Amino acid sequence: MKHLLLTLVTSLLTAGAWAAATPCANRTPGLQTFYSNGWGVDGGNQRYQPDTSIGAANARDLQLRWSYGFSTGSPRVHPLVSEDTIFIGDGGHGLVALGRADGCLRWENTDIADVGSAIAHGETGGRTILVVAGRRTGIYAVDAESGNTLWHRPIDHDNPVPGYSGTPVVFEDRVFVPLSSMEIGLSANPFYGCCTTSGAVAALELATGDLLWYQRTIREAPQVTGRHYLFVEERGPSGAPVWGTVTLDEERRRIYFGTGQNYSRPATDTSDAIIALDTDTGDIIWVTQATEDDAFNMACTASREHPNCPKPMGPDVDFGAPPVLTRLADGSDVVLAGQKSGDVWALDPDDGRVLWKRRIGRGGALGGVHWGMAVDPTRQILFVPVSDVPAIAGSDEPEPGLFALDAASGTPRWSAPRAPRCTEGDCWSGLSAAIVAGPGIVAAGGLDGLLEVYDSTTGQILWQFDSLIDFATVNGVAAHGGSFDAHGPQLAGNQLIAVSGYGSFRQKAGNALLVFEPSTTEQQGDSP
């Protein structure tokens, strides 16, 4: 639900004026070294960056190197970084390639006005291709050298209102695309007959964007289940959207992903679940459901008596965060999944069997794990950010903060609770955004606008930056920091890169891209 609400909110925001940064002396980006491929740093979505010079010894020396002003008041983007370039979406403007050293402009692509994901890359036809999702318009492939659009593919196979929330994943000659549906928002209209659409994953050909296969998360076709106001037909089953990016298992040739709740009843056994698909055929291999009978949509936020609010109303505790695939010390693999309920699950990748489960925090519709965890595969430690925003939740006390678990057993290693910095609702102390880990550190951004680096062994805060200020930007756009949410920070070489500003759920909106470096390291890339 959260991701769609953001889309509806940002569509009402007026984009600010956009201005180009100073052109780089060399307009061609370097494409030999990429620090990640897509949202999760690696295909397993471990969100662990081994190629960083930032660690526990120098994190305290981090200083703001430069900032860039987005044209939207609530950016929902994540960078792809090469040896000398930061590729990133700019809200209502397009996709831009910025020099790492000082934010100079290499190229811009204004074909994609609603960039809303991280960026994946692949090779085909002798060129490097960037693949990115437009929140409402579909999937785009862009030539990484020139910035020119190569193809554009909306995927409305059986969904008239698809949503593209998760980042595409490139594997070999194909692109895997997670799909949600905007029906969750349309349900707020009492005259809308809710609901008929199903979440899905599609596979596209990398070179052309042609559809290879399409797998719905709900097997059953929707049927009329009732009426209200005499003429508004109610339908179901529906929902089980795929909000987050998929997790790639190259050895088993599988992808794993989480699903959301059902939008209408009857509920299905594929909602609030982790699902495994075959990468070649799209066939479902296994389904592990975490919470049964969870039916919820935006009508319920207005009133539980709203005619489109499922009765009984479910708790809305889906898997918005992508699962993590990691290898344990004994050589076995495990799929780790964080749920909005506050539960963390460990599953056997072969059959989906539950290996362990641990609850962290109170959980709830805006609680628990929202956008993504990280793991240190060298020490088998799972880092779990907990939001626990006090909305549509139980009576238990919220427990916002960062938690470390043993990946093999779920045993707690340490916890770092976060106290509120103020009493207003727009500076809640929870960690909703995805996090990123590196050797000895974890970087996390809070809903309260604080960006922090933790010692990954002890949980001690090594460095903190308050982003709720105005920034001078390389492109001359007035910029102000806000809440950290959505895709979270990124580590790449000597840089920590973060997007500040996420204007949803009473959070503080902002429009700043922030690039930090330790004061003792060399600059990266070229200057204008």
KOLDREN-870399 format. One record per residue (C-alpha): residue number from 0; x, y negated, z negated. Coordinates in steps of 0.05 Angstrom, whole numbers. Layout:
<sites>
i	xx	yy	zz
NUM	X	Y	Z
...
</sites>
This chain:
<sites>
i	xx	yy	zz
0	0	0	0
1	55	-48	-18
2	86	-50	51
3	21	-67	86
4	4	-122	36
5	70	-154	52
6	53	-153	126
7	-14	-187	113
8	18	-239	68
9	75	-255	115
10	28	-262	174
11	-4	-320	138
12	62	-356	125
13	83	-411	172
14	153	-398	200
15	202	-453	187
16	242	-488	241
17	297	-445	271
18	366	-470	292
19	425	-432	321
20	490	-425	284
21	553	-450	318
22	571	-404	377
23	629	-356	364
24	693	-366	405
25	684	-293	425
26	611	-279	441
27	621	-204	449
28	613	-164	384
29	662	-110	364
30	629	-42	369
31	684	6	349
32	668	12	275
33	599	12	243
34	592	14	167
35	525	49	170
36	474	78	217
37	405	54	198
38	373	44	131
39	407	96	88
40	481	84	106
41	484	157	128
42	431	204	157
43	419	234	88
44	397	166	61
45	448	170	5
46	457	95	6
47	530	106	-12
48	583	64	22
49	653	95	18
50	683	42	63
51	683	-18	17
52	740	-54	-18
53	692	-80	-71
54	697	-40	-135
55	696	-45	-211
56	764	-80	-211
57	745	-139	-167
58	668	-144	-169
59	675	-201	-219
60	711	-241	-165
61	653	-240	-116
62	638	-309	-88
63	587	-333	-36
64	624	-338	30
65	566	-364	74
66	491	-363	81
67	442	-363	138
68	371	-391	136
69	316	-346	163
70	257	-375	201
71	207	-338	158
72	190	-348	85
73	189	-273	68
74	244	-235	106
75	239	-159	107
76	303	-140	143
77	369	-104	132
78	437	-114	166
79	477	-68	210
80	551	-86	204
81	608	-73	253
82	681	-92	247
83	667	-165	262
84	591	-174	268
85	528	-173	225
86	466	-153	266
87	402	-172	231
88	329	-190	245
89	304	-260	234
90	230	-257	220
91	191	-295	271
92	251	-312	313
93	284	-247	336
94	347	-205	329
95	413	-241	319
96	486	-221	320
97	528	-263	272
98	604	-265	262
99	624	-234	196
100	675	-287	179
101	629	-348	179
102	561	-332	210
103	577	-358	280
104	527	-336	333
105	547	-282	383
106	479	-271	414
107	404	-274	399
108	345	-233	425
109	278	-268	419
110	237	-211	449
111	226	-181	379
112	189	-233	339
113	168	-187	282
114	232	-150	264
115	217	-114	199
116	268	-58	190
117	341	-40	186
118	377	-26	251
119	401	41	277
120	451	51	333
121	468	105	384
122	505	118	448
123	474	132	516
124	494	118	587
125	562	92	566
126	534	36	522
127	518	25	449
128	444	16	435
129	412	-16	375
130	343	10	355
131	297	-31	311
132	223	-33	291
133	176	-92	301
134	126	-89	244
135	66	-91	290
136	93	-86	360
137	132	-21	361
138	203	3	373
139	256	-35	413
140	323	-13	442
141	374	-69	452
142	442	-69	486
143	490	-81	428
144	541	-118	471
145	495	-168	506
146	432	-168	462
147	387	-153	522
148	325	-111	511
149	330	-43	545
150	261	-16	528
151	201	-27	483
152	154	27	460
153	89	17	420
154	66	84	393
155	-10	85	390
156	-18	158	407
157	-82	166	365
158	-76	105	321
159	-106	39	345
160	-73	-1	289
161	-5	30	277
162	45	0	228
163	120	6	236
164	147	2	165
165	206	50	163
166	270	44	202
167	279	89	264
168	332	143	259
169	378	161	318
170	401	233	325
171	434	259	388
172	390	238	446
173	327	220	407
174	297	170	360
175	253	190	301
176	200	139	284
177	158	139	219
178	87	112	228
179	37	83	180
180	-30	49	194
181	-59	-20	182
182	-126	11	164
183	-107	7	92
184	-116	-68	98
185	-177	-66	144
186	-212	-27	89
187	-219	-91	49
188	-274	-112	98
189	-338	-79	71
190	-366	-76	142
191	-307	-35	167
192	-320	39	171
193	-260	67	132
194	-221	106	155
195	-197	149	214
196	-122	143	223
197	-66	189	200
198	7	176	185
199	56	209	233
200	127	217	257
201	144	210	331
202	206	229	370
203	227	185	428
204	280	194	481
205	338	147	464
206	353	128	536
207	282	111	558
208	235	108	497
209	192	164	527
210	151	203	476
211	178	273	463
212	133	296	407
213	84	268	356
214	66	300	289
215	7	276	247
216	11	283	172
217	-63	302	169
218	-82	363	209
219	-158	354	205
220	-195	306	251
221	-235	253	214
222	-310	263	206
223	-368	219	183
224	-374	231	108
225	-427	181	89
226	-455	111	100
227	-464	45	64
228	-506	-15	81
229	-546	36	121
230	-504	27	185
231	-430	27	163
232	-404	97	173
233	-352	123	123
234	-300	171	151
235	-245	217	128
236	-196	247	117
237	-147	191	131
238	-83	160	107
239	-20	197	85
240	22	143	119
241	98	149	128
242	123	83	99
243	197	97	95
244	251	121	142
245	261	196	152
246	320	234	123
247	363	274	172
248	390	344	158
249	436	358	217
250	456	428	194
251	385	453	188
252	360	409	245
253	305	381	201
254	279	315	178
255	247	301	110
256	201	244	93
257	151	221	41
258	78	205	51
259	29	156	19
260	-39	167	-11
261	-103	182	28
262	-143	121	49
263	-210	156	43
264	-238	221	19
265	-234	280	26
266	-163	281	1
267	-112	326	36
268	-54	368	14
269	-5	325	54
270	-15	260	17
271	36	238	-38
272	81	293	-10
273	150	308	17
274	147	341	85
275	199	376	127
276	196	377	204
277	237	412	258
278	277	359	296
279	269	394	363
280	194	410	362
281	164	367	307
282	133	429	276
283	119	426	201
284	165	472	162
285	141	459	92
286	100	411	50
287	109	397	-24
288	53	355	-54
289	70	316	-117
290	2	286	-135
291	-64	315	-113
292	-129	278	-99
293	-99	208	-93
294	-145	165	-50
295	-136	90	-52
296	-139	30	-5
297	-138	-46	-9
298	-213	-49	-20
299	-198	-24	-91
300	-155	-85	-106
301	-218	-128	-99
302	-263	-82	-139
303	-270	-9	-155
304	-343	-19	-135
305	-325	-41	-65
306	-361	5	-17
307	-295	25	17
308	-258	40	-48
309	-255	116	-55
310	-294	145	-113
311	-262	166	-156
312	-205	118	-143
313	-135	149	-141
314	-74	121	-177
315	-37	100	-113
316	29	134	-131
317	56	152	-63
318	127	164	-38
319	146	97	-7
320	220	108	-18
321	255	156	31
322	282	221	3
323	356	232	-6
324	394	293	19
325	459	306	-18
326	508	364	-30
327	521	387	-101
328	587	411	-131
329	568	485	-121
330	560	474	-46
331	484	475	-46
332	441	419	-19
333	384	383	-54
334	329	335	-31
335	317	281	-83
336	254	239	-81
337	231	181	-123
338	156	168	-131
339	116	107	-151
340	90	148	-210
341	159	141	-241
342	176	214	-227
343	240	237	-194
344	237	304	-158
345	291	352	-136
346	271	400	-80
347	303	459	-45
348	313	436	28
349	301	507	53
350	230	516	27
351	210	453	-13
352	212	490	-79
353	216	443	-140
354	284	450	-174
355	273	398	-228
356	230	338	-244
357	241	279	-291
358	197	219	-305
359	231	151	-312
360	191	90	-330
361	116	82	-334
362	101	83	-260
363	37	59	-226
364	14	27	-162
365	71	-23	-166
366	114	17	-214
367	165	72	-212
368	209	78	-150
369	189	32	-93
370	240	26	-37
371	299	72	-49
372	350	106	-93
373	424	118	-82
374	471	175	-99
375	546	180	-109
376	562	246	-74
377	632	248	-102
378	606	253	-173
379	535	279	-159
380	502	221	-195
381	434	195	-174
382	418	122	-187
383	345	104	-195
384	317	33	-194
385	251	25	-230
386	202	-31	-216
387	143	-19	-264
388	108	-84	-244
389	48	-90	-291
390	-8	-80	-241
391	-59	-23	-236
392	-20	18	-286
393	-32	57	-349
394	-23	35	-421
395	49	59	-429
396	103	7	-437
397	139	-12	-372
398	212	7	-367
399	243	-35	-311
400	317	-25	-299
401	370	20	-269
402	378	93	-289
403	431	145	-274
404	415	219	-271
405	456	282	-258
406	436	301	-188
407	440	376	-202
408	397	377	-265
409	363	310	-274
410	398	301	-341
411	403	226	-358
412	474	197	-355
413	458	125	-375
414	404	72	-370
415	407	-4	-361
416	340	-35	-379
417	327	-105	-353
418	296	-157	-398
419	250	-211	-368
420	285	-277	-353
421	220	-315	-363
422	147	-303	-379
423	117	-320	-311
424	93	-263	-267
425	136	-285	-208
426	202	-268	-243
427	188	-198	-266
428	252	-160	-284
429	238	-97	-245
430	282	-68	-191
431	236	-56	-132
432	286	-63	-75
433	329	-6	-52
434	399	-4	-82
435	467	13	-53
436	526	48	-86
437	601	49	-73
438	662	78	-108
439	652	59	-180
440	595	9	-170
441	520	1	-156
442	492	-63	-126
443	419	-81	-141
444	374	-141	-130
445	317	-156	-179
446	248	-184	-169
447	272	-241	-214
448	321	-265	-161
449	383	-238	-195
450	434	-199	-154
451	477	-153	-197
452	535	-105	-191
453	538	-49	-243
454	594	-3	-265
455	568	64	-240
456	601	102	-297
457	573	62	-355
458	516	19	-328
459	551	-44	-351
460	536	-106	-310
461	601	-129	-278
462	575	-189	-238
463	511	-228	-231
464	487	-282	-183
465	424	-324	-191
466	394	-334	-122
467	337	-380	-142
468	373	-441	-114
469	379	-480	-49
470	433	-459	1
471	472	-497	54
472	468	-452	115
473	511	-440	177
474	451	-452	222
475	426	-515	188
476	359	-485	167
477	337	-505	97
478	342	-442	55
479	322	-423	-16
480	331	-358	-52
481	274	-316	-80
482	259	-246	-103
483	301	-187	-80
484	257	-133	-53
485	247	-86	6
486	310	-58	39
487	359	-84	-13
488	433	-103	-10
489	488	-74	34
490	562	-61	23
491	609	-64	83
492	684	-71	79
493	700	-132	36
494	629	-158	38
495	565	-152	-3
496	506	-174	40
497	436	-188	12
498	370	-218	35
499	339	-263	-18
500	265	-278	-12
501	203	-233	-11
502	139	-272	-20
503	89	-219	-39
504	54	-199	-104
505	66	-267	-137
506	141	-261	-125
507	183	-321	-106
508	188	-329	-31
509	255	-346	0
510	292	-344	66
511	366	-335	53
512	417	-286	80
513	475	-285	31
514	545	-259	46
515	593	-249	-13
516	667	-232	-14
517	717	-224	-71
518	760	-286	-73
519	824	-245	-65
520	807	-210	1
521	820	-227	74
522	765	-253	119
523	733	-207	170
524	722	-221	244
525	733	-287	281
526	714	-359	274
527	679	-405	323
</sites>
